[in-house]
Structure formats: C-alpha cells, structure tokens
Amino acid sequence: MKIQELRSRFPQLKESVYGKPLVYLDNAATSMRLDAVVDKWEQMSLKFNSNLHRAVHAMASKATEEYESARLATADFLNCSEKEIVFTSGATDSLNLLAFSLGESAFFEEGDEILICEGEHHSDIVPWQMLANHKSLLIKVLPINANGEIALSQLPELIGKRTKLCCVAHVSNVLGIINPVAEIARICHEKGCLLSVDGAQAVQHLKVDVRSLDCDFYSFSAHKMFAAPGVGVLYGKLGLLERLQPYQGGGEMIESVSWKGTSYAGVPHRFEAGTRNISSVPAIKPALAFLNDLFLDKEIIDYQENIIKYLLQELNSVPGLHLYGVPSDPSRKIPLFSFTVDGVHHEDLALVMDKMGIALRSGQMCAEPLMDRFGVSGMLRASFAPYNSMEEAEYFTASLKKAISMLK
C-alpha cells in the first residue's frame, strides 16, 4: 500500500507507452514531477508572478518571500546557512559558476593542479578543463578500480603541494556507487586542498549533511529530485563564497553602480544576477519536504534495499551481461544499474525495451572518459526512484532477458 500511495503522487506514472503501462527507469536523467511541486509552480505562475527583490508592492513581496523561503528550506535540507545557498539553473550551471569564480578570485596560479575523479560526468570535467586552459593549470585524474570504486589509497599521493582542488561525485551517474566523501574531504583538507562534490545523483537517495561531509562546495539539480527543471543549487562554505568573484553581472547582484565602478552585494545574492526562476525555485520546497519524509520512512527504505538486492542478483545471473559499479559493500549502492551485453548493442536493446514500455538510458551518459576506462562505446542504464515498484523491477528483468534473446 505504501508504494501505491507514493506512486499516486506522480501523475506521469499513470501514462502508457505503445499501449503498455509506463515503466520509467530513467530517473538519473530526470525524475518524475511530484504533484505538490506542480501545484506550487502553478500557484507561483498564476497567482504570485512578479519579479524578485525589487518592487515594494504586494505581489513582488510575496514572490520574494516564496523564493527566499525556498532558500531557507534548502539550507535546512543540507544543514547549512541560507547565506551558503546559491540558486542556479542546474548542477552544470553550479559547476560552471564555481569554476569561473574560483578562476577569477586568485585561488589558482599558473602551474597549479586540479584533481578530478575518473568517474565524473562531463559537467564536472569540461568546466575545469576550460579553466585549466585559461589559467595554464594541470588536470590530474583520480582513478577508479575495476568495481567502480575510487582508488582511495592513491588519493594522498596524488594531492601534491600545487593541487588546489579535488572534484568528485557523491554518486556516479553511471556506476551508482556512494563515494566516501567525508573521508575524501579529510584527506584533501590535511593536504591543503579544497573539495567540490557533484551531488546530482545523491540528494534524491541520501540524507546529505554538508557539515558532516565537510566538503567545501556541493552542487545538485532540482529536476533530478522530483522538482522543476531550470533550478540548481550551489552550496559553498561561507568564508569561501565571500572570497569568490561574481560569475555574471546585472541587476540585483550589486551594492552600488557608478561610472567609476561597481561594488557587489553580499553572498549569496552577488551570484544571482538578473531575473531568477520565479516560479520553479519555490517549487523545490515541497520536493525537499517530500524527501525528508522519505528518509525517515523505514518501510520505503527497506523496500528500496530489497529492489537493489533483487536486481544485483538477477542482472549478475544473465549470461553475457557485464554490470558496472558493484561495490564491495552493497550498502554503498543506489538503485542505478549500468551494463553491457555481449553481442548486443546498447541502443538496440534500449529501443526494444522501449517498445515494451520501459524507459532506459543508452549511450555514453555524459561520461565518455569512464566509457574509455571500461573499454566500451556505451552502456544501458536502468535508474530507479523510490516510486518504482518491485513489480516493475521484475518486469524489467523479464523483459531484458526477452529482448536479449530477440537480438542475439
């Protein structure tokens, strides 16, 4: 009953594909939208549409109140100060903001190093490469082992005197392994290195406490955690954010403007130039409340763990199937499964599965260096959310076996 109640909160799950009930297993790309999120978005769009932080009239005050209450809710969700929360357009925007602002704030000198994990999404590689090219920096790679786990023992020796920043995902969008962020932060800080964490695949599955993790920066997207697209979050330790130069200039990120020069507003507003996402940012608040309830629901947590155990067992039993991201400790796995099948192209398999009503992701999944690491051109990924049922997991495995037999 609990899983059915959960599913009823997501209207799109009632849809059909090719006459079959939709089995949506592409949650790592974007999640379904929570009913309360849609309600809040409609309320903001239809009743309280007005620009923020500017006018004194009632509608502007209400819009600003809703926007800033979302900031407070996000800070509470991460266990930090509201001044440490910057709203962006997504995790990619957060990481680009961070790369640009660090580069313009005298954090790096020519010849300094940035250490990036081998399992990163392109959004946590390309902005740093751009910065490295602009500032004549060196990119170093923190390897992963055959299971997809970070080679933690190599981290201390890879952080040299000139390594200023380490970049890792809390959870890889391909491997689904929960990385030991707190331990990585400890090692980095002992070596005088900052840590930036891409949390895009973590916040919808884990209770994230940035104080406990002790990371310096943390980024994620709202659309992967049941909220609206076009919204992202960048957390940064207050002392660090106060040292950063703004990413963009324009309205409302200023303290004063004259022909002699401009002084900037305090954090976080100096990083939020122009008209923000008036309707979608407040809609993150019901999604955060929903997640907080989920993290306290033992029945849902146990249900998810059973799905993970079932799929690990079933997928590992399929002849010719190679599963990537199998940690030594199964508790460090979220319900995300990437694999290849001998003699079957991942895209062909995805197309056949689509005709069976199952939505999957195929290809390089914005992680081409990781594909090179495993020597494949692409993979097939099934990523589950708390609203996915055991019946869907069983239908997925049965359909996968059938599709493989059709294509071989």
C-alpha positions in Angstrom: 0.0 0.0 0.0 2.8 2.4 0.8 4.4 2.2 -2.6 1.0 2.7 -4.3 0.4 5.8 -2.2 3.8 7.0 -3.2 3.1 6.4 -6.9 -0.2 8.3 -6.7 1.8 11.5 -6.0 3.4 11.4 -9.5 0.8 11.8 -12.2 3.0 10.9 -15.2 3.4 7.3 -13.9 -0.2 6.7 -15.0 0.8 7.2 -18.6 1.1 4.4 -21.2 3.7 3.8 -23.9 2.8 1.7 -27.0 -0.3 0.5 -25.2 1.7 -0.7 -22.2 2.0 0.9 -18.7 5.0 3.2 -18.5 7.9 1.8 -16.5 10.1 4.8 -16.1 13.7 3.8 -15.3 15.5 6.9 -16.5 15.4 8.7 -13.2 19.1 9.5 -13.2 18.5 11.7 -16.2 15.4 13.4 -14.8 12.8 12.3 -12.3 9.0 12.5 -12.4 7.4 15.6 -11.1 5.7 15.5 -7.6 2.1 16.7 -7.6 2.8 19.2 -4.8 5.7 20.6 -7.0 3.3 21.2 -9.9 0.8 22.8 -7.6 3.4 25.2 -6.2 4.6 26.0 -9.7 1.1 26.8 -10.9 0.4 28.9 -7.8 3.5 31.0 -8.4 2.8 31.3 -12.1 -0.9 32.1 -11.8 -1.2 34.0 -8.5 2.2 35.4 -7.5 4.0 36.1 -10.7 6.2 39.1 -10.1 9.9 40.0 -10.2 12.0 39.4 -7.1 13.9 41.7 -4.6 12.9 44.8 -6.5 9.4 46.4 -6.0 7.6 47.1 -2.8 4.2 46.1 -4.0 2.3 43.1 -2.5 2.9 40.7 -5.5 6.7 41.4 -5.5 6.9 40.9 -1.8 5.0 37.6 -2.0 7.2 36.3 -4.8 10.4 37.3 -2.9 9.1 35.7 0.3 8.4 32.4 -1.6 11.8 32.5 -3.3 13.7 33.2 -0.1 11.7 30.6 1.9 12.9 28.0 -0.7 16.5 29.1 0.2 15.8 28.6 3.9 14.3 25.1 3.2 17.3 24.1 1.0 19.7 25.3 3.7 17.8 23.2 6.3 17.9 20.2 4.0 21.7 20.4 3.7 22.3 21.6 7.3 23.9 24.9 6.4 23.3 28.6 6.5 21.0 30.2 4.0 23.8 32.5 3.0 25.7 29.4 1.8 22.9 28.6 -0.8 23.2 29.9 -4.3 20.4 29.2 -6.7 21.4 28.4 -10.3 19.8 26.8 -13.4 21.2 23.3 -12.6 24.2 21.4 -11.4 26.0 22.1 -14.6 25.5 25.9 -14.1 26.6 25.5 -10.5 29.9 23.9 -11.5 30.5 26.4 -14.3 29.8 29.2 -11.8 32.3 27.7 -9.4 35.0 27.1 -12.0 34.7 30.7 -13.3 34.6 32.3 -9.9 37.5 30.3 -8.5 39.5 31.2 -11.6 38.8 34.9 -11.2 39.4 35.0 -7.4 43.2 34.3 -7.2 42.7 30.7 -6.0 44.9 29.4 -8.7 48.3 30.3 -10.1 49.9 29.1 -13.3 51.0 25.5 -12.9 48.6 24.7 -10.1 46.6 21.4 -10.3 43.0 20.2 -10.3 42.4 16.6 -9.4 39.3 15.0 -11.0 37.9 11.6 -10.4 37.8 9.2 -13.4 34.1 8.6 -12.9 32.9 12.1 -13.4 30.0 13.5 -15.5 31.2 15.8 -18.3 29.8 18.7 -16.3 32.4 18.0 -13.7 35.2 17.7 -16.2 34.7 20.2 -19.0 34.4 23.4 -16.9 37.7 22.5 -15.1 39.4 21.8 -18.5 38.2 25.2 -19.7 39.6 26.8 -16.5 42.8 24.9 -16.9 43.3 26.1 -20.5 42.5 29.7 -19.4 44.8 29.7 -16.4 47.5 27.3 -17.5 46.6 24.7 -14.9 47.3 20.9 -14.9 44.4 18.4 -14.7 45.2 15.2 -12.8 43.0 12.1 -12.6 42.0 10.1 -9.5 41.4 6.6 -10.8 38.7 4.1 -10.0 39.1 0.3 -9.8 37.5 -2.4 -11.8 34.5 -2.4 -9.4 34.0 1.3 -10.0 35.2 2.4 -6.6 37.5 5.3 -6.1 41.2 4.3 -5.5 41.2 6.0 -2.2 44.6 4.7 -1.2 46.1 6.7 -4.1 44.5 10.0 -3.1 47.1 11.2 -0.6 49.9 10.7 -3.1 48.0 12.4 -5.9 47.5 15.6 -3.9 50.7 17.5 -4.3 51.7 20.9 -3.0 50.2 22.5 -6.0 46.9 20.6 -6.0 44.3 23.3 -5.1 41.0 21.5 -5.8 39.7 17.9 -5.9 36.4 17.2 -7.8 34.3 14.1 -7.1 30.7 12.9 -7.5 28.9 11.9 -4.3 27.4 9.2 -6.5 28.4 8.4 -10.1 25.6 8.8 -12.7 27.0 5.6 -14.4 28.2 3.4 -11.5 25.7 4.2 -8.8 28.3 3.9 -6.0 28.2 6.1 -3.0 31.7 7.6 -2.7 33.3 8.2 0.8 33.0 11.9 0.6 33.8 12.6 4.3 37.0 10.6 4.1 38.0 12.3 0.8 37.3 15.7 2.4 39.5 14.7 5.4 42.4 13.7 3.2 42.0 16.8 1.0 42.0 19.2 3.9 45.0 17.6 5.5 46.8 18.3 2.3 45.5 21.9 2.0 43.2 21.0 -1.0 39.6 22.1 -1.4 36.9 19.6 -2.3 34.0 20.2 -4.7 31.3 17.5 -4.8 28.8 16.9 -7.6 25.7 15.7 -5.7 23.3 15.5 -8.6 22.7 11.7 -8.2 22.9 11.7 -4.4 20.3 14.1 -3.0 17.3 12.1 -4.1 18.6 8.9 -2.4 20.7 10.0 0.6 20.3 12.4 3.5 23.0 14.9 2.7 24.6 16.8 5.6 27.3 19.1 4.2 28.6 19.9 7.7 29.2 16.3 8.4 30.7 15.7 4.9 32.9 18.8 5.4 33.0 19.4 1.6 33.8 22.9 0.5 31.3 23.0 -2.3 28.3 20.8 -3.2 26.1 21.1 -6.4 22.9 19.5 -7.5 19.8 19.9 -9.7 16.2 20.1 -8.7 14.8 18.2 -11.7 16.5 15.0 -10.6 14.8 15.2 -7.1 11.1 15.4 -8.2 11.1 19.2 -8.5 11.1 21.6 -11.5 13.7 21.9 -14.3 15.8 25.0 -14.6 16.8 25.1 -10.9 20.1 24.1 -9.3 21.9 24.7 -6.1 25.5 25.5 -5.3 26.4 25.2 -1.6 29.7 26.8 -0.6 31.3 27.4 2.8 30.5 31.0 3.7 34.2 32.1 4.0 34.9 30.7 0.6 31.9 32.2 -1.1 32.8 35.6 0.3 36.2 35.3 -1.5 34.7 34.5 -4.9 34.2 36.9 -7.7 30.7 37.0 -9.3 30.0 34.8 -12.3 27.7 37.2 -14.1 26.9 40.9 -13.8 23.5 42.6 -13.9 20.5 43.6 -11.9 20.3 42.8 -8.2 23.8 41.4 -7.7 25.1 44.8 -6.9 25.5 47.0 -3.9 26.3 50.2 -5.9 26.9 51.1 -9.6 28.5 54.2 -10.9 30.7 55.1 -13.9 33.6 54.9 -11.6 32.9 51.2 -10.9 30.6 48.7 -9.2 30.6 47.1 -5.8 28.8 43.8 -5.3 26.1 42.6 -3.0 26.9 40.2 -0.2 26.6 36.4 -0.7 24.6 34.7 -2.0 22.9 37.5 -4.0 26.1 38.5 -5.8 25.9 35.2 -7.7 22.3 35.6 -8.7 22.2 38.2 -11.4 19.1 39.1 -13.4 15.6 37.7 -13.2 15.7 34.3 -11.4 13.4 31.4 -12.0 10.4 33.0 -10.2 8.0 30.0 -10.4 10.4 27.0 -10.2 12.6 27.9 -7.3 9.8 28.0 -4.8 8.6 24.6 -6.1 11.8 23.0 -4.7 10.4 23.4 -1.2 7.6 20.7 -1.4 10.2 18.3 -3.0 12.5 18.8 -0.1 9.7 18.2 2.4 8.8 15.0 0.5 12.4 13.7 0.6 12.8 14.5 4.3 9.7 12.3 4.9 11.1 9.5 2.7 14.4 9.5 4.5 12.5 8.8 7.8 10.3 6.1 6.3 11.8 2.7 7.2 9.3 0.8 5.1 10.3 2.7 1.9 14.0 2.4 2.7 13.7 -1.4 3.2 11.7 -1.6 0.0 14.4 0.1 -2.0 17.1 -2.1 -0.5 15.1 -5.2 -1.5 14.9 -3.9 -5.1 18.7 -3.3 -5.1 19.4 -6.8 -3.8 17.0 -8.3 -6.3 18.5 -6.5 -9.3 22.1 -7.2 -8.3 21.3 -10.9 -8.1 19.2 -11.0 -11.3 21.5 -8.9 -13.5 24.6 -10.8 -12.4 22.8 -14.1 -13.4 22.2 -13.0 -17.1 24.7 -14.8 -19.4 27.0 -12.3 -21.2 25.8 -9.3 -19.2 28.5 -7.1 -17.6 27.4 -4.9 -14.7 29.5 -1.8 -13.9 29.6 -0.4 -10.4 29.4 -3.3 -8.0 30.9 -2.1 -4.7 32.5 -4.5 -2.2 29.8 -3.2 0.3 26.3 -3.5 -1.3 25.0 -0.8 1.1 27.1 1.7 -0.9 24.9 1.2 -4.0 21.9 3.3 -5.0 19.3 1.6 -7.3 21.2 2.5 -10.5 22.5 -0.2 -12.8 24.6 0.3 -15.9 25.6 -2.7 -18.1 26.5 -4.1 -21.4 25.6 -7.4 -23.1 27.9 -9.4 -25.3 26.9 -9.3 -28.9 24.1 -6.7 -28.4 24.3 -3.0 -29.0 23.1 -0.9 -26.1 20.9 1.3 -28.3 19.2 -1.6 -30.0 18.5 -3.1 -26.6 17.1 0.3 -25.4 14.8 0.5 -28.4 13.4 -2.9 -28.0 12.8 -2.3 -24.3 11.1 1.0 -25.1 8.5 -1.0 -27.2 7.9 -3.0 -24.0 7.0 0.3 -22.2 10.4 0.6 -20.3 12.2 3.9 -20.4 16.0 3.4 -20.1 19.1 5.5 -21.0 21.6 4.2 -23.5 24.9 5.7 -24.7 27.9 7.3 -23.0 25.7 9.0 -20.4 27.8 12.2 -20.5 30.8 10.2 -19.1 33.0 9.4 -22.1 36.2 9.1 -20.2 34.5 6.5 -18.0 33.4 4.5 -21.1 37.0 4.6 -22.2 38.1 3.3 -18.8 36.0 0.2 -19.3 36.7 -0.1 -23.0 33.1 0.3 -24.2 31.3 2.6 -26.6 28.3 3.0 -24.4 26.1 1.2 -21.8 22.5 0.7 -21.0 21.3 2.2 -17.7 18.3 1.5 -15.5 17.9 4.0 -12.7 15.2 3.6 -10.1 13.5 6.1 -7.8 11.5 5.5 -4.6 8.3 5.3 -6.6 9.4 2.4 -8.7 8.0 -0.9 -7.5 9.3 -4.5 -7.2 6.7 -5.5 -9.9 8.4 -3.0 -12.2 11.8 -4.4 -11.3 10.6 -8.0 -12.1 9.0 -6.8 -15.4 12.3 -5.1 -16.3 14.4 -8.2 -15.8 12.0 -10.5 -17.6 11.7 -8.0 -20.5 15.5 -7.6 -20.6 16.1 -11.3 -20.9 13.4 -11.5 -23.7 15.0 -8.5 -25.5 18.4 -10.1 -25.4 17.2 -13.3 -26.8 15.4 -11.4 -29.7 18.6 -9.5 -30.6 21.2 -12.3 -30.3 
